[in-house]
Amino acid sequence: MTTTTKKKAHLLGFIQHGVNSHATGMWRHVKDKIGWDFARPEYWQHMARTMERGMFDAMFIADELAPYNTHEDSSDAIVKWAVQCPTHEPSTIVPIITAATRHLGVGVTLSTAFEHPYSMCRRLSSLDHLSGGRVAWNIVSSYSKSEWDAYGHTMTERSGRYDRLEEYMEVCYQLWDSWEPDAIIADKVSGIYADPAKIKVVHHEGKYYKCHGRHFCAPSPQGRPVLWQAGSSNQGRDFAAKHAEAIFAVHPNVDRMKQYASDLNERLAGKFDRKPGSVKLIYGLQTVVAETRAEAQEKYARIKECIPPEGALAWMSGHFGLDFSKFDGDAIVQNIEVPGIQGLFESIIYAKGGAPVTVKEAAMIYAQGMGMPVAVGTAKDIADQMEHYMDDGGADGFMLAATYTPGCFEEFADLVVPELQRRGRFRTQYTGATLRENLLED
Ligand SMILES: Cc1cc2nc3c(=O)[nH]c(=O)nc-3n(C[C@H](O)[C@H](O)[C@H](O)COP(=O)(O)O)c2cc1C
C-alpha cells in the first residue's frame, strides 16, 4: 500500500507599512491598532513576533510609490478614505522585523521603475546580511500612473515595462553572482582582505541600463534574496515562470486556481525548462475566525461596515488604471484588458462564479481584500477551505490579507494554526535557517 503525504501550507502575512493595508476602511475598525502606532517600531516588532509565533514563513510588505490618482483624475478620494495611504517606505521596517525574530522572513516590494539595479542589489544584499538570510524581493515595475507622475516620467506600456524588467534582472544576477564564495581572505597579517581576481567587475551596456563596477557587498547568506513575483498578464506569467521562486495570485474560486496552477506549470516546463511544481504558488486569502460560526459572521459584518463606497471605487480605479467614477454603478464590468493589474481585475470578473458583476458590487468586493476568497467561520471551517485550495486548487500556501491589526494575525495564530497542525497541514517548527529553505520546503 502506498501512502501519499499531503503538502503543508506556507503562510505569509500580507500587509503594508501604512495605516491601512488591503481591506479598505479597516483603520477605523473598533479593534484596529488599539494602543499601537503603525509608524513606530513597537508595532512592527509585535506584528513580527505574532507571525513568528504562528510559524508563518514571512511577512509580505506590499507597496506602491505614490497615492493613486486615476479616480476623477485626482488623489483626493485616496487620501480622504485612507486607501493604501499614508504608506511609508517598506524596506525601512525590514531590520526591525528581523531583529525582533529568529526565523520569520520578510518579503519586501521594491519597484524597479525608478531605481538603478546597482543600488537595488546593494540594498537587498545589505538586508539579507542583516537578517541572516531572511529576505525576499517582490519584484514590481510600477503599474500605476500616479507613481510615474510622482517621479516625473511618462508611464510606459505593460510590454515596455516587462522588456526593461528582463534586462534589469540580467544586471542584478550579474552583480549578485560576481563574488566568488572564497573571495574574502581577511588575513590580518598580510593585510589582504579580499582577492580582486575573485570579484568580477560587471560590465553591462544594454538597451536600458549601463553598469560598470563591482558589487559593493560580499555575498549575503542567501546569495540573493528569494525572488517573488505577482504578474498575472500573459507577459507577467512568463516573467514569473522564468524568474520567480514563489508566485502570488488572487483567484476567487478553486476552478480559477486550478487553471492558473496548470497554466503556470505548463509555462515552467514548456518554456523555461523548470520543474512543474518547483515554484511555490501562494494564493490570497482573507480569514475571519471565531469560536462559533455565528460569531464569525457577526465579525465579518462589522468588517464590511467599515468600507467607504467612494474609497472602494477609488481603489479599484487606482489598481486597474481606469476611472470608475465615469461608469454607471449598475453597469456590468466587462472582461477587458486594463492598463493596471490585469490579474487582480480577473478576480473581480469571476467574483460571482462567472455571473455578471456590476461596478458597484465589484468595488465593494474588491475593497474587502482585492477580490480574495474570504474564509469566515470556525478554525475547522477555515482549515477545511485551505485544504480544499491546496488539494484541488494547486495552492502551496496563502498570503493572508490583513483586516484589523494586529488582531487578525493573533487570532489566526491562536485558532487556525493549531487546527492546521493537528491535521498535519502546517509546520510545528521551523526547519530551515534561511527564508529560502523554509519557503521552498515541501
Ligand atoms: C497578489 C498581488 C499582489 C501585488 N502586490 C503589488 C504591490 O505590492 N506593489 C505593486 O506595485 N504591484 C503589486 N502587484 C502587481 C504586480 O506585481 C504586477 O506589477 C502587476 O500585476 C502588473 O503586471 P501584470 O499586468 O502582468 O499583472 C500585485 C499583484 C498581485 C496579483
The ligand as a MOL file (V3000), in Angstrom:
LIG
                    3D

  0  0  0     0  0            999 V3000
M  V30 BEGIN CTAB
M  V30 COUNTS 31 33 0 0 0
M  V30 BEGIN ATOM
M  V30 1 C -1.3780 39.4040 -5.1790 0
M  V30 2 C -0.7490 40.5490 -5.8550 0
M  V30 3 C -0.0350 41.4710 -5.1070 0
M  V30 4 C 0.5800 42.5540 -5.7240 0
M  V30 5 N 1.2430 43.4690 -4.9700 0
M  V30 6 C 1.8170 44.5370 -5.5880 0
M  V30 7 C 2.4680 45.5380 -4.8320 0
M  V30 8 O 2.5450 45.4670 -3.6120 0
M  V30 9 N 3.0050 46.5840 -5.4950 0
M  V30 10 C 2.9460 46.7180 -6.8520 0
M  V30 11 O 3.4800 47.6950 -7.3780 0
M  V30 12 N 2.3280 45.7730 -7.5890 0
M  V30 13 C 1.7570 44.7110 -6.9990 0
M  V30 14 N 1.1050 43.7850 -7.7340 0
M  V30 15 C 1.1290 43.9860 -9.1730 0
M  V30 16 C 2.0240 43.0300 -9.9240 0
M  V30 17 O 3.1250 42.5790 -9.2820 0
M  V30 18 C 2.3340 43.4870 -11.3480 0
M  V30 19 O 3.2400 44.5040 -11.3660 0
M  V30 20 C 1.0970 43.9650 -11.9600 0
M  V30 21 O 0.1810 42.9730 -11.7770 0
M  V30 22 C 1.2650 44.2710 -13.4320 0
M  V30 23 O 1.5900 43.1210 -14.0850 0
M  V30 24 P 0.5370 42.2200 -14.8210 0
M  V30 25 O -0.2140 43.1180 -15.6980 0
M  V30 26 O 1.3800 41.2230 -15.5160 0
M  V30 27 O -0.3500 41.5910 -13.7800 0
M  V30 28 C 0.4740 42.7110 -7.1270 0
M  V30 29 C -0.2400 41.7770 -7.8770 0
M  V30 30 C -0.8500 40.7070 -7.2560 0
M  V30 31 C -1.5990 39.7210 -8.0920 0
M  V30 END ATOM
M  V30 BEGIN BOND
M  V30 1 1 1 2
M  V30 2 1 2 3
M  V30 3 2 2 30
M  V30 4 2 3 4
M  V30 5 1 4 5
M  V30 6 1 4 28
M  V30 7 2 5 6
M  V30 8 1 6 7
M  V30 9 1 6 13
M  V30 10 2 7 8
M  V30 11 1 7 9
M  V30 12 1 9 10
M  V30 13 2 10 11
M  V30 14 1 10 12
M  V30 15 2 12 13
M  V30 16 1 13 14
M  V30 17 1 14 15
M  V30 18 1 14 28
M  V30 19 1 15 16
M  V30 20 1 16 17
M  V30 21 1 16 18
M  V30 22 1 18 19
M  V30 23 1 18 20
M  V30 24 1 20 21
M  V30 25 1 20 22
M  V30 26 1 22 23
M  V30 27 1 23 24
M  V30 28 2 24 25
M  V30 29 1 24 26
M  V30 30 1 24 27
M  V30 31 2 28 29
M  V30 32 1 29 30
M  V30 33 1 30 31
M  V30 END BOND
M  V30 END CTAB
M  END
